[in-house]
């Protein structure tokens, strides 16, 4: 059983591909941004001058995060597939179909 339900809102670290924890909310009902620890390193890698930019963790539902980053292993998405002959025959009979 996964540690979180699909409807839980969570912070996520994309570099480590791990869940940080549940999302915290403000009194007004918005998400509190969770800042990443550390500051970008100085040197040739850093092209911009000025103050270092703050970075924040992304957040979302556990369901969307596990689909985007394959948290529970590779999952197969269910897609409706038709052969070309079936699709052309249906398109000729019904011009507007889903």
N, C-alpha and C positions, 0 to 999 in steps of 0.2 A: 504494500500500500504506500503511495507517495506521501511524503511528509506534509504536503499542503494540498488543499482542495483547489479545484480549477478556478474558483471565483475569488481566491485570496489575492490581494494586491501586494506585490513584493518589490523590494529593491533588488537589482541584479548587477553583478560585475561582469562586464563583457570580456575583459581580458582573462580572468580566471574561470569564466563560464560557471559561476556559482551564485546561489541566492544569498543575499546579505541578511535580509530579515523583512518583517512586515512593514508596510508603508505607514508612516505617521502622518496624521492629519492636523491642520490648524483649526482654530475655533471657527473660522469662516467656511470650512469645508474644502479647502484646497490642500494639495499634497505639500508636505515640508520637503524641500530639496535636501538630499543627503550628499554632502561634499566628500569627494575622494581625498584620502589623506596624502600628504606630500605635495611638493611643488615641482613643476617641470625642471629638469636639470639645466644648468647654464652650460653654454659651450657652442660649438659649431652646429649642433643639431637644432638649436633654437634660433629661428630666423627672425622672429619678431623682437622688437625692442620694447621696453616699457615694463609695466607690471606683469607678472605671470598670470595667466588666465586660470580661473578656478574651474575645476571639473567636477561634475556631479554624476552619481550613479543613475542609470535609467530605471524606470519602474513600469510595471504592468501587471496584468493578471497572470497567474501561474500557467494557465492554459496557453496564452499567447507566447509567453517566454519559452515554454517547453517545445512549442511548435517551431519557433524561430531558431532556437539554439540546441535542439535535440537533447534536452536534459535527461530524459528517461530512455535514451537509446533511440535508434532510428524508428520512426513511426511511419506507417504507410498511409498516405492520404487517399481517401476514397474519391475517385473521379468517375463520372459517368462517361464511358467511352463507347463510341459507335464506329462501325466500319463506314468507309466512304460511301458504299452502295446504300446502306441504311439511311445515312444522313441526306444523300441526294434524293432518294425516293421520298423521304418525309418532307424535304424542302419543296419538292414539286407539288405535293399534295397540300401542305400547310405552309404558306409563305412566312408566317410569323409563329415560330414555336421556340420553346426554351430548351 
